[in-house]
Amino acid sequence: MDGQSGNRQRGMAFETGFRVVPPSGVLGWLPPQFWRTIKEFYTYGVNFLPIAASGTSTETISIQGSTDFVLLYVAMTATSEDNLTPLAFAPALVQLRDASSGNDLFQTPQHVENVFGTGREPGILAVPYFLRANSALQVTLQNLEAVARNYRLSFIGFRSVPGSDYETGRLR
């Protein structure tokens, strides 16, 4: 009990008279069974090296079988084909598809700069996107330029080890 409000701390969450409150804002977007799991910072990436002039290409990210992945940020680097000149403007469209469920994350392909930020200022997802172990994220990129370009896309978040407990560091 905390003495004044009558709330009890249970594990890493607070139990109020109505519900268990998550320990932080980000974890509040996840189902409670993921609040206590061991979490590890992780980045998945795909490279389009190069994507052809006016071309479209699809790459698939396979989520590891031992961990779930919670996507929080997306970042991009776009350069000339020789990697010597960063692009001030990246003329490309992107579509993300959860290949496991078949759901597109966007109604239509979006301009890459509307979604992805840079390494210094990554794009922030409105809500974390959860990908289960052994699932896949399909990334389709369309180059709108009549010149081949290199695109490197990063999917930044954390891995969650199912069946683990962060307090003991062990599998349950």
TAJOQUI-V867042 format. One line per field, one symbol per residue. burial: 1 if it has 9 or more other ideal C-beta (glycine too) atoms within 8 Angstrom, else 0. Layout:
burial=???
This chain:
burial=0000001000001111000111000010010001111110010111110010001010111011001111111111111110000010010111111110000001000101001111000110100111101011111111101001111111111111100111000000
